[in-house]
Amino acid sequence: MGYSVVNVDEIEGAGPGGAVKFVRRRLEVEAFGINWFDIPPNADGREHDERDSGQEEVTVCVAGSGIYRIDGEEVEIRPGTFFRFDPETTRQPVAGPDGLTLIAIGAPRGSYEPRGPF
């Protein structure tokens, strides 16, 4: 089959409090990681970096609001906000009173080969 499809509601939550849904696994993606995160109101997400994996990561907020703690700095996050992180950057999402829903996409830095003028 040339495609795969899943609705996030069909993916069981994993990790602390069931906050992460492993989209990549369900879609059987092999080129990059992609996960869905539901962080409850006023809760801290996991602080981490991708130093060991070497992954560059992009995170987009799809619902809720809060802050991202990035190497000690606090940066506001709301729907439509995209963040790009170097592998060695320490980051931690913190949900506001309405919770925070994020999609994170990552791949090893340098693995993408741009095509065309874009």
NORKATA-V878681 format. One record per backbone hydrogen bond with DSSP energy under -0.5 kcal/mol. NH is the residue of the N-H (numbers start at 0). CO is the residue of the C=O. Records with the same first field share a line. If there is no record, write none. Layout:
BEGIN
NH->CO, CO
END
This chain:
BEGIN
9->6
10->7
11->9
13->19
17->14
18->15
19->13
20->35
21->19
22->20
23->33
25->21
26->22
27->23
28->23
32->105
34->103
35->20
36->101
37->18
38->36, 99
39->37
41->95
42->39
44->92
47->90
49->86
53->49
54->49
55->106
56->84
57->104
58->82
59->102
60->80
61->59, 100
62->100
64->98
65->76
66->93
67->74
68->91
69->67, 72
70->68, 89
72->69
74->67, 72
76->65
78->63
79->60
80->77
82->58
84->56
88->85
90->47
91->68
93->66
94->42
95->64, 98
98->95
99->38
100->62
101->36
102->59
103->34
104->57
105->32
106->55
108->53
110->107
113->111
117->114
END
